[in-house]
Amino acid sequence: MTALSQAHCEACRADAPMVSDEELAVLIKEIPDWNIEVRDGVMQLEKEFRFKNFRYALAFSNAVGAIAEEEGHHPALLTEWGKVTVTWWSHEAKGLHRNDFIMSARTDRVAETAEGRK
Ligand SMILES: C[C@H](O)[C@H](O)[C@H]1CNC2=NC(N)=NC(=O)C2=N1
């Protein structure tokens, strides 16, 4: 369990500081299985989680939604039969904030106890 997965988000602001290149290089090592994607110039963190069927995928999606509501910081969730793709970025600030790394680590913790993982 990393320090990130114990941390909590700060309020999302459009002018919130995005992570620097140096911070990015350090933080990404704490969430090793997450990929950095760039879409419309916006950096995002993304990871696929595999499940035995749709029901388990949906339950995991709801569990991630619950921590998002707790923290006031929300992902994009693509829920498919047997797979959930979770994508984190700071929507208003249009980039990666420390919040996004916190929530990626928190997502991994949810996955550790999720039923029906493949
Ligand atoms: C009003 C509400 O708190 C804001 O829109 C929050 C909601 N959740 C959010 N989630 C993410 N990932 N980025 C945001 O900028 C964001 N803003």
The ligand as an ORCA input file, in Angstrom:
! r2SCAN-3c Opt
* xyz 0 1
  C     -18.359     20.781     -9.092
  C     -17.507     19.531     -8.958
  O     -16.932     19.456     -7.671
  C     -16.367     19.616     -9.952
  O     -16.914     19.625    -11.248
  C     -15.401     18.421     -9.812
  C     -16.124     17.098     -9.875
  N     -15.193     16.005    -10.117
  C     -14.085     16.205    -10.848
  N     -13.344     15.178    -11.245
  C     -12.245     15.332    -12.019
  N     -11.513     14.268    -12.397
  N     -11.889     16.549    -12.417
  C     -12.558     17.662    -12.101
  O     -12.183     18.775    -12.512
  C     -13.699     17.525    -11.246
  N     -14.396     18.562    -10.814
*
